[in-house]
């Protein structure tokens, strides 16, 4: 049995957990971070990669450094439908404040390595199994390598990882939904088709290209909720992506990863029960539509860390007590926008492609095209979309933005 003590026990070494840890380290608040994955397998899969202007602005020091040094910039999105390509310059409508593009797995690796260099107490291959509230704090039970039992006695718990019901305190309600179709996600070892995000409307369903690095490109493909991964060999996958993206020939490059993404959404509330505070995946799941998931997780962590520092450094608990109240409105706004983006991608009919007649699929496709056209014909709609997509406060002056990105992720 290994027994540890800290002011805060952080569960999960994703973006939210690592931001909380770094901020607490900077302010002298003691913490222990438990991560169920081994260090070498923590960041092997490319995931999200779009960071909002306001998130990068809020980060500083070692948290912002890898983004500002290595990220690419993106301020335009390309819509493809019926053989036409339309470029939407959303940065032009937001004072030049587009996205930073930096793969989540590289960012997590950079942040984790920085914490370890600073002597951070990160325990990999250690899975939290129970959280017991106690007088004045909590006891977190975990299982380490080779089954070693670990206990962390702490004053607060930051639960930031996707967690099973056994770790969620009583009294926290979960609101959930699963959409009737899936996205097949893949990483192909090739340069992107163009230097921008691409969203494609096609009668067969939605497809997308998202830049991740000069040599790796992420693709999404809408498929039936009943289709299995083994039905999509490399040749079929490349051909279907090319068809929906309007390419004359199948895509080239090795298919490095493929996965089925069930489009599940969830919000838990309240985000606090006794000494336990939820952030990131423990607090919410958001579809990839709109790129809000990692940004929400980091925003949760920034607010939560401010409350924890105020409590443990200054003896005041007002901000921490209002953590749930502060974050839930923004979380629900992001869920609403993500849902709207799914309707943009699917023509307002969120159906399983295998369940509809050809006439219904054609109708949905035409709705999809009509929504895209509205972005280019309705200035007010375009203004609204640009600010929500980029994550820019319309009241914020344009000069309040971080320095430009210096290059591509490596």
N, C-alpha and C positions, 0 to 999 in steps of 0.2 A: 504493500500500500504506500502510495506517495501522497503526502499531504502538503498542500500549498495554501498560501494566504495572499490576498490582494484587496485593494479597494474595489476593483471591478474585475469580474470574470467575463471575457468576451468569447462568445461561441461562434466560430466561423471566420475563416481567413479569406473572405471575398472582399470586394471593394468596401462595403460598409464596415466590416470588422477591422480592416486594416486602417481605414481613416480614423475610426475611434481610437485605435491603439496609438497611432502616431500623434494625434492631438493630445491624448492623455500623457504620453511620454514627454512631449514638449512642456507640459504644465506641471510635471512632477507628481502626477497621480499614479499610484501603483496599479498594475494590471497583469493578468495572465490571459493568454489567448489559446484556446483549444481548437484545433482543426483536425477533422477526421481523416483527411487525405494525407498521405506521406508528402514530404517536401518535394520530392522529385516528380510527383504526379499532380501537384497542385495546379499547374498552369500549362498543361500539355495540349489543351484543346482551345482553338480559336472561338471566341464568343462575340459578345457585343463589342462595338467599337466607336459609337458616336457619342461625343461628349459635348454637352451644351455650353454655350458661351457663359451663362451665369454660374455653372458649376465650376468651370476652370477659373473664373474670376474669384470665386469663393475659396479656392484652394491656394495654398502658399507653400513656400519653402520646399522640402523634399517631396511633398505630395504633388505639387505642380511641376517640379523640375523635369521629370521624364516626358510629360505631355508637351511642355513648351520646347523641349530640345528635339524631340523625335516625331511628334505628331504631324500629320498632314492636315491641311485645311479643306473644308468643303462648304460651299455656299450656294451650290446649284444642284438641282435634281432633274433628271431626265425622265419624261413619261413617253412610253412607246405604245401605240395602238394603231391597228389597221394600216401598218406600214409607214406610219408617220412618227417622227421624233420631235418632241416638244421640250424645250429647255426652260425650266422655271428657276429664275434667279432670286431665291428667297433672301439671300444676303443683301441684295440691293434694296429690299423693302424693310430691312431691320438695321440699317446703319452699318452694314458690312459685318454684322455679327452672325456668322454661320457656325458650323460645327468644327470641332477638332476630331480627327479620325485617328484613333489609337487603339489597337486590339486589347480587349479586356485582359486576356491571359498574359500579355506582356506587361501591362500596367500592374496587375496583381503581383507578378514576379518581381518587378522593380520595387514596389512598395514593401513586399515581404523581405527582400534582400536588405533593403535599407534598415528596416526594423532590427533584423538580426545583427547587422553591423553596429547598431547602436546599443546592443545588449538587450534587446527586447525579449521578453519571456514568451516565446511562441512554441507551443507543444504540438508538433505534427503527429499524425497517426494516432490521435487521441480523440475519441468520439464521446461527446456528452450523452449520458443515458438518463439522467434525472436531475431535476432542480427542486430542492426542498427549501421553501421559505422558512426562515428562522427569525427569532427576535433580533432586529437590527441588521438583517442581511439575508444571506442565502448560503446553502451548501450545494455545490454543483458536483455531481458524481459522474465519472467518466471512465472509459475503458481504453487503456493505452496499448502500445505494442506488446505482443505476446500475452495479451489478456491482463496486463498489470492494471490494478484498480487505482484510480486517481481521485482525490477529493480536493476541491478548491473552496475554502472558506472566504467569503467576500461580503461586501456591503451592498453591491448592486451587480446585476447580470445584464449584459448587453447581448441579447440573442439575435444574431444577424444572419444565420444560415438557414436554409430551408430545413424546417424542423418537423418531426413527427408529433403526433398529438401528445405523446408522453412528456414533451418539454413545454407545451403551451399551458400556461396557468389556467385554472378554472375561472370562469367569468369572462373570458375573451371569446368573442363570437367571430365565426368565419363566414364571409359572404363569398360564394364561389360560382363559377360557370365554366363549362367546357363547350367550345364551339364544335359544330358537326363535321369539320374537315381538318386536315392536317397540313403542315408545311414540311416538305422534305428539305432538309438543310444539308448543304455540302460545301466543302472547301476544295477548290481545284488549284493545282499548282500551275498557275499561269497569270500573266498580267491581266488586269481588268480590261473589259471591252472599251472603256473610256474612262476618263479621269473624273467620274462623278457617279453618284448613286443612280441606278436605273430601276424604274418600276414599269412593268409591262402588263398591258391588258390584252388578253387573248380569249377566244371562245373556250379553249380548253381549261382556262383558269389563270390565276395570277402567277407571275414570276418576277424575281428581283435579283439585281446584282449589287453587292455592297463591297467597296474596297476595304481591304484589311492591310495589305502591304504590297510593295511592287511585285512580289512573286506569288502572293496568295490572294485568292478572290473567293468571297463567300456568295453563295447563291441560295435563293429560296424558290420552292416550287409548290404550288397549291395542289394537293391530291386528295383523294377520297379518304375519309376517316377509317375506312376498312382495309385500305391497302397496306401491305407489309413491306419492309425494307428490302427483302430478298427479291421482290418483283422488279426492283429498279437496278439493273446492271449498269455498268459504266456506259455502254453504248446507248442504251435507251435514255439514260439520264442526260447525256450530252446532246442527243438529238432533240429531246423535248425542251431543254433549256434554250437551244438554238432556235427552235420553232417559235417559242413564245417571246423570245427576245428579238426576233426579227433578223436573225443571222442566217446567211445562205448556207453555211456549212456547220456541222457539229462542232462544239467547243473542243479545244485541244487542251492537253495537260493532264497529269495524273490526278485521279480522284483520291484525295488524301483522307477525307472524312466524309461520312454521310450519317444522317440521323433523322428520325421522325420526331417532329415537334408537335405534340398535342397542345392545342391552343387553349390552355387553361388560364383562368384569371382568378384572383383571390385578393380580398382585403380582410385583414383581421382588425377588430377594434373592441375595446380601446387598445392602444399600443403599450399599455403599462398595467401591471398587476403586482402590487406589493413592490418587491425589490427587482422585478424582472421587466426589462424594456425591450420591445421588439423593433427591429430595423431591417432594411433590406429584404431578402427573400423570406425571412420569418414574418415580416409584416405584410408583404404583398407579392403577388406574381402579376406581371404585366406581359401582354403579348409583345413580340418584337416590332409590331407595326408602330411606327413613330419613333422608335429608339429611345423609350423613356425609362426602361428598367434600371440600367446602371446609374443613370442620372438621379432617379428617385432614391436609390440605395445610398448614394454619396450624400445627397441632401439630408436624408434621415440621419446619417452618421454625423454630419456637421452640427445639426441641431442637438442631437443627443449628447455629443461630446461637450458642447457649450454648457448644457445643463449639468453634466457630471462634474465638470471643472468648477462651476459655480458652487456646487454643493460641497465637494471635497477640498477645495482650495479656499473657499470664502465662507463656508458654513451657511449658504443660502440655498433654499430648495424651490424657490418660486418657478424658475424656468423649467426645471425638471418635472415639476408637478403639472405643467402645461404642455409637456412634450406631445402627448397624443392630440391635444386640441390644436397645436401648431401644425402638425404634419398631415392629419387626415384630410383636410380640405384639398391640399395640393395632390395627395395621393388619388383622391377621387376624380380630380380634374384630369390627371394623367390617364386614369382608367377610361374616362369618357373620351379623351382624344384618341387613345389607342383603339377603342371600339370604333370610333368614327373612321380612323385610318383603315380598319379592316373593311368597312363598308366602301371606302374609296377603292380599295384593291379588288373588291368582289362585286361591285356594282349594286350595292345596297341589299343584295340577297345573300345572306350568310348561310349557304346551303352546302351539302355534300355533293360534289360534282356527279357522283354516280347515282344520285337519287332523282335527278331531274330529266325532263324530256328535252330534246334538242331545242324546241321553241322557247322553253324556259331559260335554258343556258344562253341562248341568243339574246333574249330580253335582258338578262343580267349583264351580259357583255355590253350591250348598248347603253345601259344605265352607267356602267363603269366609264365608258367613253364620254358620256355626257357630263359626269362629275369632273373628269379631267379637263374637258373643254371649259367648264365654268371657271377654273383657275386662271384661264387666259382671257376670259371675257368679262369677268366681274371684279373690278379693282378692290372693292370692299372685302369680298371673299378671299381674294389673293392676299390682302394685307393680314386678315385674320389667320389664314393658314400659315403664312410665313412666320409670324410671331409665335404661334403655338408650336409649330414644327421645330423651330430653332431654339425654343425655350428662352425667349427674350421678353422681358417686361417692357410693355409699350411705353411706360412712363419713364424708363431709365434713359439718361442721356447717352448718346452713341459713344462718347469718349470713354465711358466706363467699361472698358473691355481689356482683356489680357493682351500681352504682346502676341504678334502673329506666330503661328507654328513655323518651325525652322526646316522641316523636311519630312520625309516619309518614315513610318515606323520601320524599325529594323529588328 
